[in-house]
Each structure stands twice: as C-alpha cells, then as structure tokens.
C-alpha cells in the first residue's frame, strides 16, 4: 500500500517504522531541521527497553500536493497542531485518513477533513508508546506496539477495518478496534491529565513522586470516570478494578509508583509533558470545558491540578 505518515515525532516515527516493516511504500512528511536529518541519516530509532536500533529510509516530503494520492494518510501530530494541517489534507484526493493521538473534539476534526469530500474515511487511534527525539534519532519506549482504533461514533465499517488492517499486516502493531472512539479518547484523557499534573508539580522529575501521589492519580481518574458517566458517556466497567479498593487498585498503584521511580516514567510521561506544554494546556482546558456540563465535584483532581500550575 502507498501510505503517507504526516508528522514524524516520536509516535509518528515508530508508526512509520512499523508500516515500512509491513512492506508498505511509506512516505513521511517532515519539515525543517528534522527533514534534513531524515534525508541525510534516515529514520533512526533506538527502541527501549529492547535496546535495538533500527534505520529506515522512507521517501521524505515537506508539502502535500492535492493530487498526490495515497491509499491511507496517517496523521500523527499534537492536537494543537491539527488546525494548521487539516486544510491541506482535506484538499488532498486520498480517500482515507487515520489520526493517531489525543483529540478531545473529533467532530471538529472530521468536519475539517470532509470540507472538500464528505465521503472521506476518517478514523481515530491512539498508540501506546512514548519517548523523545534527540538531535539525530528518536528514542522510543514501547512494549509491543498496541494501537486502539475506531470511528468517532459507532463502529468502523468492514471496508474501513480491512483497509487499516492490510496496512499493518506484517508489523508488530496490535490493533484493538473500539466503538465510539470519541468516548474512548475522553476516557483516556481522564487518565492522562492527572499524570500531567503530577509531572508538572514534581518539576518533571517523577522520582520525587510518593506512594501517596500514585494513589491520588488513581483517585483523580476515578472522579473523572464518574464525571464522564454523568455526562452520558460509556466508560469501560472492566477497567474500574484499577481505581476501586482491592487487589486491582494495589497493583495499579504499585505499577504507577514503580514507573515513576525508573527511566520508564521519564520516557513514558514526563518527556512528553515537558516538550509539549501547549498541547497539555489545551487538553486541560478541553477537559475543563467538558466538566461544565456536570455538577459533580472532583476534589482530588482539583488538588492535583492546582499543584501543577508551575511554568513548564
């Protein structure tokens, strides 16, 4: 398949690598100094914790022409960057777009992408990986490459699923299809933001976090999940064990605390929080706007949020 990866940060780089591994004809859109690095040295990724290094040489472009048609465009960018790139993707003749990353307002994204073609396929996904970009390579922290994916509302159609699955056949990506990705992304935001608050309040040094901090994150997530239910959103009941008292809660708290005390916490959380302050602020405000529709209080969430208001 002919695939464009629009955006080549940490997650976009790993996505491009896996699509190349699957045998696709992959083009990457990148700009500035990073485009020069990719052209000169290739796409170099240091994989953690496996300690492997890979080098790929996809075709590199810096502009998407309207008639440059791909079977699939995979957009991997911060939510705050999407308004700048959606118009060029909307004008492009490619029939399908998959957006990977946080997005508290998928309906606005869909409207923008379908401005010139109301039949364009638009799907949303979230890849569970993290890391940072050095001067000449990406360091990617991932345990396998799980991607949750689906339509914003309802279920992806059989042809839509087939298109995406063909793209990733032969890769290490494990696709999990979900209904109503708009609600899934809201629930994921409820998990992400307390971690952001803790990263900021510890000065992006999660080794300073305590056992109690890990528990407060879980309490804040529990409050947020209750809020989403109050707003009429579906929240996966199977995940509640990690936030209620009992063995599941103890395991979740221990996992968070251990991650905070190891390099995994930096690679999986604090690096991105430090390097993407505008996106974190925008996601925080989007969730606050969402809260306006409910009268439920969130005392632990609010305490974590107040403690986080330092200059990133």
C-alpha positions in Angstrom: 0.0 0.0 0.0 1.1 3.6 -0.6 0.9 5.4 2.8 1.8 8.9 4.0 2.8 9.4 7.6 2.1 13.1 8.2 4.3 14.1 11.2 7.4 12.3 12.3 7.8 12.9 16.0 8.3 10.0 18.5 5.0 8.2 17.8 5.0 9.1 14.1 8.5 7.7 13.7 7.5 4.4 15.3 4.4 4.2 13.2 6.4 4.8 10.0 8.9 2.2 11.0 6.2 -0.4 11.6 4.4 0.4 8.3 7.7 0.0 6.4 8.3 -3.3 8.3 4.9 -4.4 7.0 6.1 -3.9 3.4 4.2 -0.7 2.5 5.5 2.1 0.3 5.8 4.7 3.0 6.4 8.5 2.6 7.0 10.7 5.6 6.1 14.4 5.7 8.6 16.4 7.9 9.9 19.9 7.8 12.9 22.0 8.9 16.0 20.5 10.6 14.3 17.2 11.2 13.6 16.8 7.4 17.3 17.3 6.8 18.3 14.7 9.4 15.9 12.2 7.8 17.2 12.8 4.3 20.8 12.5 5.4 20.8 9.8 8.0 17.4 8.0 7.6 14.9 7.4 10.2 16.9 6.1 13.2 15.0 4.7 16.2 16.5 3.5 19.5 13.9 1.1 20.9 13.5 0.8 24.6 13.6 -1.4 26.6 14.8 -3.8 23.9 17.9 -1.7 23.2 17.6 -2.3 19.5 18.4 0.4 16.9 16.7 0.5 13.5 17.3 2.6 10.4 14.8 3.1 7.7 14.9 5.3 4.6 11.3 6.3 3.6 10.7 8.9 1.0 10.7 12.4 2.6 8.5 15.3 1.5 7.7 18.7 3.2 4.5 19.6 1.2 1.3 17.6 0.5 0.1 18.3 -3.0 -3.7 18.0 -3.6 -3.2 15.3 -6.3 -0.6 13.3 -4.6 -2.8 10.3 -3.8 -2.2 7.7 -1.1 -4.2 4.7 0.0 -4.0 5.9 3.5 -2.8 9.1 5.3 -1.7 8.5 8.9 -1.6 11.8 10.8 0.5 11.7 14.0 0.6 15.2 15.4 -0.3 17.1 18.6 -3.9 18.1 18.8 -3.0 21.8 18.8 -1.1 21.3 15.5 -4.1 19.8 13.7 -5.8 23.1 12.6 -2.7 24.0 10.6 -2.5 20.8 8.7 -6.2 19.7 8.2 -6.9 22.1 5.2 -4.1 20.6 3.1 -5.2 17.0 4.0 -8.8 17.9 3.3 -7.9 19.1 -0.2 -5.9 16.0 -1.0 -7.5 13.3 -3.0 -6.5 10.4 -0.8 -9.7 8.6 0.4 -8.8 7.7 4.0 -7.2 9.4 7.0 -6.2 7.8 10.3 -5.4 10.3 13.1 -3.3 8.9 16.0 -3.1 10.9 19.2 -5.1 12.8 21.8 -8.2 14.5 20.4 -11.0 15.8 22.7 -13.0 17.1 19.7 -13.1 14.5 16.9 -16.3 16.0 15.4 -14.5 19.3 14.6 -11.6 17.3 13.0 -14.0 15.3 10.9 -15.8 18.4 9.7 -12.5 20.0 8.6 -11.2 16.9 6.8 -14.5 16.4 4.9 -14.8 20.0 3.9 -13.9 19.1 0.3 -15.0 15.4 0.2 -17.8 14.3 2.6 -17.1 10.7 1.7 -13.5 10.7 3.0 -12.9 8.0 5.6 -11.8 9.4 8.9 -10.7 7.1 11.8 -9.1 7.8 15.1 -6.5 5.9 17.0 -4.1 6.0 20.0 -0.7 4.3 20.1 0.7 3.2 23.4 4.3 4.4 23.1 6.3 7.3 24.2 9.9 8.7 24.3 11.8 11.7 23.0 13.6 12.9 19.9 17.4 13.6 20.1 19.3 15.6 17.5 19.8 12.6 15.2 17.4 9.9 16.3 14.2 9.0 18.1 14.3 7.1 21.4 11.0 5.1 21.6 9.7 3.4 24.7 7.2 0.7 23.9 6.1 -2.8 24.9 5.0 -4.1 21.6 3.1 -1.5 19.6 -0.6 -1.5 20.7 -3.0 0.8 18.8 -6.6 1.4 19.8 -8.6 2.4 16.8 -12.1 3.1 15.5 -14.7 5.5 14.2 -15.5 8.6 16.3 -19.1 7.4 16.6 -20.4 3.9 16.2 -18.3 1.2 14.6 -15.9 1.3 11.7 -17.3 -0.3 8.6 -15.9 -3.6 7.3 -14.1 -1.9 4.4 -12.6 0.7 6.7 -11.3 -2.0 9.0 -10.0 -4.0 6.1 -8.0 -1.0 4.7 -6.3 -0.3 8.0 -5.6 -4.0 8.8 -4.0 -4.5 5.4 -1.7 -1.6 6.1 -0.4 -3.1 9.4 -0.3 -6.8 8.4 3.3 -7.9 8.9 4.1 -5.2 11.5 4.3 -5.7 15.3 1.3 -3.4 15.8 -1.6 -5.0 17.7 -4.8 -3.3 16.6 -7.8 -3.2 19.0 -11.0 -1.9 17.5 -13.3 0.1 19.7 -16.8 1.6 19.2 -17.2 5.3 19.7 -13.6 6.4 19.8 -14.7 9.9 20.8 -15.7 8.5 24.2 -12.6 6.3 24.4 -10.4 9.3 23.8 -12.3 11.3 26.5 -11.8 8.4 29.0 -8.1 8.3 28.0 -7.8 12.0 28.7 -9.2 11.4 32.2 -6.2 9.1 32.7 -3.6 11.3 31.0 -4.2 14.6 32.7 -3.6 13.6 36.4 -0.3 12.2 35.2 0.5 15.5 33.5 -0.4 17.4 36.7 2.0 15.2 38.7 4.8 15.6 36.2 4.5 19.4 36.4 4.2 19.5 40.2 7.4 17.4 40.6 9.3 19.6 38.1 9.2 16.8 35.5 11.1 14.6 37.9 8.8 11.7 38.7 11.4 10.2 41.0 10.1 12.8 43.5 6.6 11.3 43.4 5.5 9.4 46.5 3.4 6.3 47.0 0.5 8.6 48.0 0.9 10.6 44.8 0.3 7.3 42.8 -2.8 6.8 44.8 -4.0 10.3 44.2 -3.7 9.8 40.5 -6.0 6.8 40.7 -8.5 8.7 42.9 -8.5 11.6 40.4 -9.1 9.2 37.5 -11.9 7.6 39.4 -13.5 11.0 39.8 -13.1 11.8 36.1 -14.6 8.5 35.1 -17.6 9.2 37.3 -17.9 12.6 35.6 -17.9 11.1 32.1 -20.6 8.7 33.1 -22.6 11.6 34.4 -22.2 13.3 31.0 -23.7 10.2 29.4 -20.5 8.7 28.0 -19.7 5.0 28.1 -16.8 4.0 30.3 -15.3 0.5 30.2 -16.5 -1.1 33.5 -13.8 -3.7 33.3 -11.2 -1.0 34.0 -12.7 0.1 37.3 -10.8 -2.5 39.3 -7.7 -0.4 39.0 -9.4 2.5 40.7 -11.5 0.8 43.4 -10.2 -0.6 46.7 -8.8 -4.1 46.5 -6.1 -6.1 44.7 -6.6 -4.4 41.4 -6.1 -1.0 43.0 -3.0 -2.1 44.8 -1.5 -3.5 41.6 -2.3 -0.3 39.7 -0.8 1.9 42.4 2.4 -0.2 42.6 2.7 -0.1 38.8 2.5 3.7 38.8 4.9 4.1 41.7 7.5 1.8 40.1 7.3 3.5 36.8 7.8 6.9 38.5 11.0 5.6 40.1 12.5 4.2 36.9 13.5 5.7 33.5 10.2 4.4 32.2 8.4 7.3 33.9 10.6 9.8 32.1 10.2 8.1 28.7 6.5 7.3 29.0 5.3 10.6 30.6 7.5 13.4 31.8 9.5 13.9 28.5 6.3 14.5 26.5 4.8 16.7 29.2 7.9 18.9 29.3 8.2 19.1 25.5 4.5 19.7 24.6 3.3 22.3 27.1 0.9 23.9 24.6 -0.9 20.6 23.9 -1.0 19.8 27.6 -2.6 23.2 28.4 -5.1 22.8 25.6 -6.1 19.3 26.7 -6.5 20.6 30.2 -8.8 23.4 29.0 -10.8 21.0 26.8 -11.5 18.8 29.8 -12.4 21.8 32.0 -14.9 22.8 29.2 -16.3 19.2 29.4 -16.7 19.5 33.1 -19.0 22.4 32.7 -21.8 20.0 31.7 -21.8 18.2 35.0 -22.4 19.3 38.6 -20.2 16.6 40.1 -17.2 17.7 42.2 -13.7 16.4 41.7 -11.7 17.3 44.8 -8.6 15.1 44.3 -8.5 16.1 40.6 -8.7 19.8 41.5 -6.0 19.5 44.1 -3.6 17.8 41.7 -4.4 20.4 39.1 -3.8 23.4 41.4 -0.4 21.9 42.4 0.6 21.6 38.8 0.4 25.3 37.9 4.1 26.0 37.5 5.9 27.3 34.4 6.8 24.2 32.3 
